[in-house]
Amino acid sequence: MTAPSTPSSTLPATPQPVLRVDRVSAGYGSASRSARVLRDVSLAVAPGRTMGIVGESGSGKSTLAKVLVGELAPLSGQVLLDGADTARLRRRQLRAARRNIQLVPQDPYSSLDPRMTVGRALAEALDPGASLRRADRARITDLLETVALEGDAADRLPHEFSGGQRQRIVIARALAVQPKVLIADEVTSALDSSVQAEILNLLLSLQKQADLAVVFITHDLSIARYMCDEISVLYLGSLVEQGDIGLLRSPSHPYTELLRASVPDPSGAMFDTEPPPVVAADPGDPANPPAGCAFHPRCPQGPRVVEGRSICIGTAPPLLPLAGQSGRAAACHFPLVRAGTPA
């Protein structure tokens, strides 16, 4: 198989990334007539590392999650697992590949059959279509203990647990097949703040034990900063900034700065600079973004004129490496310049 091209937006090569997304576009409908909501997204995640996907509602985060777990086929581009293009795998190979990428959803209750005991749900994850056999009990008990639940939880129904406990059950189900990649989609947004830290620390511990590659989807930058090694920022389906976790302290794209305005930082310890004033505006339709730079209607810098024309309105900026900032890239005609950073 011919190796995929490496786009300029890809992060610096990490040793043997287990998951690579190469210029993926996705949407709903046919390739010729589709509502495209994801455009030329590229990223790579290595074992033991966490890639954060951040952005507002409608930015394409959940669509990306569906593409990664195989619920939605990309319109173009590739999703590669251990170097193999999942779109080219035969049925048996694809079934095995999908077991290696597991999803932990935002709402655990909706992903659990309310009539099925926890033990039965885990047994099906271990062996689809199988009944709850006595031979499974030791493995099921071990999975429950891994996520800090008692073994007798196997005999109970989902409604008998709290929201945090149900999220632990869903994590146990995802781990049952010993995946290489975990997709965590807003996993704490439906939980009380007192429970969120427990789930986040559980995920960090499990990642370390199993050397998991994690794609962590969130709208909360403070959680992203706690959980992630790298960050990809989505706006209306396109990557606007990408790099190591340091980009949250000193963003180069005005949209990332705008996201920071929603994060309370009374101590001033989280970020290097004050966030900019927010330009109140509807983000728009991801299937029909504004021409040129999609962010220009909300940009605090305003559309700029170069040689008599507005480059921000007329030309979409590519995601390009930033001079003097290793591993950082931004899709902005006029990226923000920080003190001590080359212009």
C-alpha positions as CSV (number, residue, x, y, z in Angstrom):
1,M,0.0,0.0,0.0
2,T,1.3,3.4,-0.9
3,A,2.1,5.5,2.1
4,P,-0.1,8.5,2.6
5,S,1.2,12.0,2.0
6,T,2.2,13.9,5.1
7,P,0.5,17.3,5.1
8,S,2.2,20.3,6.4
9,S,-0.4,20.5,9.2
10,T,0.6,17.2,10.8
11,L,2.3,17.5,14.2
12,P,6.0,16.6,14.5
13,A,6.5,12.8,14.1
14,T,6.1,11.0,17.4
15,P,7.5,7.4,17.6
16,Q,5.1,5.1,15.8
17,P,1.7,6.9,16.1
18,V,-1.0,4.2,16.4
19,L,-3.7,6.5,15.0
20,R,-3.2,8.9,12.1
21,V,-5.8,11.0,10.4
22,D,-4.7,12.3,7.0
23,R,-6.7,15.2,5.4
24,V,-10.1,13.8,6.4
25,S,-13.2,15.5,5.2
26,A,-16.6,14.3,6.3
27,G,-20.3,15.2,6.2
28,Y,-23.7,13.9,5.7
29,G,-25.0,12.8,2.2
30,S,-23.2,11.6,-0.8
31,A,-19.7,12.6,-1.9
32,S,-21.2,14.7,-4.7
33,R,-24.0,16.3,-2.7
34,S,-23.1,16.4,1.0
35,A,-23.4,18.8,3.9
36,R,-19.7,18.8,4.6
37,V,-18.9,19.6,8.3
38,L,-15.3,18.4,8.5
39,R,-12.6,19.7,6.2
40,D,-9.0,18.4,5.7
41,V,-8.3,17.4,9.3
42,S,-5.0,15.8,10.0
43,L,-3.6,14.6,13.4
44,A,-1.5,11.8,14.9
45,V,-1.6,10.1,18.3
46,A,1.0,7.8,19.8
47,P,0.6,5.2,22.5
48,G,0.5,6.8,26.0
49,R,-0.3,10.2,24.5
50,T,-3.5,12.3,24.5
51,M,-4.7,14.5,21.7
52,G,-7.2,17.1,22.8
53,I,-9.9,18.2,20.3
54,V,-11.4,21.5,21.4
55,G,-13.9,23.9,19.9
56,E,-17.4,25.2,20.4
57,S,-20.6,23.3,19.7
58,G,-20.9,22.9,15.9
59,S,-17.1,22.9,15.3
60,G,-17.1,19.3,14.1
61,K,-15.8,17.5,17.2
62,S,-18.5,14.8,17.4
63,T,-18.4,14.3,13.6
64,L,-14.7,13.6,14.0
65,A,-15.4,11.1,16.8
66,K,-17.9,9.3,14.5
67,V,-15.3,9.1,11.7
68,L,-12.7,7.7,14.1
69,V,-14.9,4.9,15.4
70,G,-16.2,4.0,12.0
71,E,-19.8,5.2,12.4
72,L,-19.3,7.7,9.6
73,A,-17.2,7.1,6.4
74,P,-15.0,10.0,5.4
75,L,-15.8,11.7,2.1
76,S,-12.0,12.0,1.5
77,G,-8.8,11.4,3.3
78,Q,-7.7,8.5,5.4
79,V,-8.0,7.1,8.9
80,L,-5.0,4.9,9.6
81,L,-4.7,2.4,12.4
82,D,-1.2,1.0,12.8
83,G,-0.5,2.3,9.3
84,A,-3.5,0.5,7.7
85,D,-6.2,2.5,6.0
86,T,-9.4,1.4,7.7
87,A,-11.5,2.1,4.5
88,R,-9.5,-0.5,2.6
89,L,-9.7,-3.3,5.1
90,R,-11.8,-6.4,4.4
91,R,-14.8,-7.1,6.7
92,R,-13.0,-9.4,9.1
93,Q,-10.0,-7.0,9.3
94,L,-12.3,-4.0,9.8
95,R,-14.1,-5.8,12.6
96,A,-10.8,-6.3,14.4
97,A,-9.7,-2.8,13.7
98,R,-12.9,-1.3,15.2
99,R,-12.3,-3.3,18.4
100,N,-9.0,-1.4,18.7
101,I,-10.7,2.0,18.7
102,Q,-13.3,2.3,21.4
103,L,-15.6,5.2,22.3
104,V,-16.5,6.5,25.7
105,P,-19.6,8.7,25.0
106,Q,-20.9,11.9,26.6
107,D,-24.1,10.3,28.0
108,P,-23.3,6.8,29.5
109,Y,-27.0,6.0,30.2
110,S,-28.1,6.3,26.6
111,S,-25.4,3.9,25.5
112,L,-26.4,1.2,28.0
113,D,-29.4,-1.1,27.5
114,P,-31.6,-0.3,30.5
115,R,-32.9,-4.0,30.5
116,M,-29.5,-5.5,30.5
117,T,-27.4,-6.1,33.6
118,V,-23.9,-4.6,33.8
119,G,-22.5,-8.1,33.7
120,R,-24.4,-9.0,30.5
121,A,-23.2,-5.8,28.9
122,L,-19.6,-6.5,29.6
123,A,-20.0,-10.2,28.5
124,E,-21.3,-9.0,25.1
125,A,-18.4,-6.6,24.8
126,L,-16.0,-9.5,25.5
127,D,-17.8,-11.9,23.1
128,P,-20.6,-10.3,21.0
129,G,-23.8,-12.4,21.0
130,A,-22.6,-14.6,23.9
131,S,-24.7,-15.3,27.0
132,L,-23.5,-14.4,30.4
133,R,-21.5,-17.6,31.1
134,R,-19.9,-18.5,34.4
135,A,-16.5,-18.5,32.6
136,D,-16.8,-14.8,32.0
137,R,-17.3,-13.9,35.7
138,A,-13.7,-13.6,36.6
139,R,-12.9,-11.3,33.7
140,I,-16.0,-9.2,34.3
141,T,-15.2,-8.8,38.0
142,D,-11.7,-7.8,37.1
143,L,-13.0,-5.1,34.7
144,L,-15.3,-3.7,37.3
145,E,-12.5,-3.6,39.9
146,T,-10.3,-1.8,37.3
147,V,-12.8,1.1,37.3
148,A,-13.3,1.0,41.1
149,L,-16.6,-0.8,41.2
150,E,-17.5,-3.8,43.3
151,G,-17.9,-7.2,41.6
152,D,-21.6,-7.4,42.6
153,A,-22.3,-4.5,40.3
154,A,-22.4,-7.1,37.5
155,D,-25.9,-8.2,38.7
156,R,-27.4,-4.7,38.7
157,L,-29.2,-2.6,36.1
158,P,-27.9,0.7,34.8
159,H,-30.6,2.8,36.6
160,E,-29.3,1.5,39.9
161,F,-26.1,3.5,39.5
162,S,-25.1,7.2,39.7
163,G,-24.0,9.1,36.6
164,G,-20.3,8.8,37.6
165,Q,-20.7,5.0,38.2
166,R,-22.4,4.6,34.8
167,Q,-19.5,6.4,33.2
168,R,-17.1,3.9,34.9
169,I,-19.2,1.0,33.5
170,V,-18.9,2.4,30.0
171,I,-15.2,2.8,30.4
172,A,-15.0,-0.8,31.6
173,R,-16.9,-1.9,28.5
174,A,-14.6,0.0,26.3
175,L,-11.5,-1.6,28.0
176,A,-13.0,-5.1,27.7
177,V,-11.5,-5.7,24.2
178,Q,-8.1,-4.2,25.2
179,P,-8.2,-1.4,22.6
180,K,-5.2,0.6,21.4
181,V,-7.1,3.9,21.1
182,L,-9.8,5.4,23.3
183,I,-12.0,8.2,22.0
184,A,-13.4,10.2,25.0
185,D,-16.2,12.4,23.8
186,E,-17.1,15.1,26.4
187,V,-17.0,12.3,29.1
188,T,-17.5,14.6,32.1
189,S,-19.9,17.2,30.7
190,A,-23.0,15.3,32.0
191,L,-21.4,14.8,35.5
192,D,-21.4,16.8,38.6
193,S,-18.2,18.8,39.2
194,S,-17.5,16.7,42.3
195,V,-17.4,13.6,40.2
196,Q,-15.6,15.0,37.2
197,A,-12.1,14.8,38.8
198,E,-12.6,11.2,39.7
199,I,-13.4,10.2,36.1
200,L,-10.5,12.2,34.7
201,N,-8.0,10.8,37.1
202,L,-9.3,7.3,36.4
203,L,-8.8,7.8,32.7
204,L,-5.2,9.0,33.3
205,S,-4.5,6.0,35.4
206,L,-5.9,3.5,32.9
207,Q,-4.1,5.2,30.1
208,K,-0.8,4.7,31.9
209,Q,-1.5,1.1,32.7
210,A,-2.5,0.1,29.2
211,D,-0.3,2.6,27.2
212,L,-3.5,3.8,25.5
213,A,-3.6,6.5,22.8
214,V,-6.4,8.8,23.7
215,V,-8.4,11.3,21.6
216,F,-10.0,13.6,24.2
217,I,-12.9,15.7,22.9
218,T,-14.0,18.7,25.1
219,H,-15.2,22.3,25.0
220,D,-13.6,23.0,28.4
221,L,-10.0,24.3,28.0
222,S,-9.2,23.9,31.7
223,I,-9.9,20.1,31.4
224,A,-8.0,19.9,28.1
225,R,-5.0,21.5,29.8
226,Y,-5.2,19.0,32.6
227,M,-5.6,15.9,30.4
228,C,-3.8,16.5,27.1
229,D,-0.3,16.4,25.6
230,E,-1.3,18.0,22.3
231,I,-4.2,20.1,21.1
232,S,-6.1,20.5,17.9
233,V,-8.5,23.4,17.7
234,L,-11.5,23.1,15.4
235,Y,-13.7,25.9,14.1
236,L,-16.6,25.2,11.7
237,G,-15.0,21.9,10.7
238,S,-11.5,23.1,10.0
239,L,-8.3,23.0,12.1
240,V,-7.3,26.6,13.0
241,E,-4.5,25.8,15.5
242,Q,-2.5,22.7,16.4
243,G,0.5,22.0,18.7
244,D,1.6,21.0,22.1
245,I,-0.4,21.9,25.2
246,G,1.5,25.2,25.5
247,L,-0.7,26.7,22.9
248,L,-3.4,27.0,25.5
249,R,-1.2,29.3,27.5
250,S,-0.2,31.5,24.6
251,P,-2.5,30.9,21.5
252,S,-1.5,32.1,18.1
253,H,-5.0,32.0,16.6
254,P,-7.6,34.6,17.6
255,Y,-10.2,31.9,17.9
256,T,-8.2,30.0,20.5
257,E,-7.9,33.2,22.4
258,L,-11.7,33.7,22.2
259,L,-12.2,30.2,23.7
260,R,-10.0,31.2,26.6
261,A,-12.4,34.0,27.4
262,S,-14.9,31.4,28.6
263,V,-12.4,29.9,31.1
264,P,-12.3,31.6,34.6
265,D,-8.7,32.3,35.6
266,P,-8.9,34.6,38.7
267,S,-5.4,33.7,39.9
268,G,-3.9,34.4,36.5
269,A,-1.9,31.1,36.7
270,M,-3.4,29.2,33.8
271,F,-2.7,31.6,30.9
272,D,0.1,33.9,29.9
273,T,-2.0,36.8,28.7
274,E,-5.4,38.3,29.2
275,P,-8.0,37.0,26.7
276,P,-9.3,39.4,24.1
277,P,-12.7,41.0,24.1
278,V,-15.3,38.6,22.7
279,V,-16.9,39.6,19.4
280,A,-20.6,38.6,19.8
281,A,-21.6,36.7,16.7
282,D,-23.3,33.4,15.7
283,P,-20.5,31.0,14.6
284,G,-22.6,30.2,11.5
285,D,-23.5,27.0,9.7
286,P,-20.6,24.5,9.5
287,A,-22.0,23.2,6.2
288,N,-21.8,26.7,4.8
289,P,-19.0,28.6,6.5
290,P,-18.1,32.2,5.6
291,A,-15.9,32.8,2.6
292,G,-12.2,33.2,3.1
293,C,-11.2,32.8,6.8
294,A,-14.3,31.3,8.4
295,F,-13.5,33.1,11.6
296,H,-13.3,36.6,10.2
297,P,-16.8,37.8,11.2
298,R,-15.9,37.2,14.9
299,C,-12.2,38.1,14.8
300,P,-11.2,40.8,17.3
301,Q,-8.5,41.9,14.9
302,G,-11.1,42.5,12.2
303,P,-10.6,41.7,8.5
304,R,-7.4,43.3,7.3
305,V,-6.7,44.9,3.9
306,V,-3.5,44.0,2.0
307,E,-2.7,45.7,-1.3
308,G,-6.3,47.1,-1.6
309,R,-8.1,43.8,-0.9
310,S,-9.4,42.1,2.3
311,I,-7.2,39.0,2.4
312,C,-9.2,37.6,5.4
313,I,-12.5,37.7,3.5
314,G,-11.1,36.7,0.1
315,T,-8.6,33.9,0.9
316,A,-8.9,30.9,3.3
317,P,-5.6,30.7,5.3
318,P,-3.8,27.3,5.3
319,L,-2.6,25.6,8.5
320,L,1.1,26.4,8.4
321,P,4.0,25.9,10.9
322,L,4.7,28.9,13.0
323,A,8.2,30.4,12.8
324,G,10.3,29.8,15.9
325,Q,7.6,27.6,17.5
326,S,8.5,23.9,17.1
327,G,5.5,21.7,16.5
328,R,3.0,24.6,16.4
329,A,0.8,25.5,13.4
330,A,-2.0,28.1,12.9
331,A,-4.4,28.9,10.1
332,C,-4.3,32.6,10.3
333,H,-3.0,35.3,7.9
334,F,-1.9,37.3,10.9
335,P,-1.1,35.0,13.7
336,L,-0.7,36.5,17.1
337,V,3.0,37.3,18.1
338,R,4.0,36.8,21.7
339,A,6.8,38.5,23.5
340,G,10.1,36.7,22.7
341,T,8.5,35.0,19.7
342,P,9.9,35.6,16.2
343,A,7.5,37.6,14.0
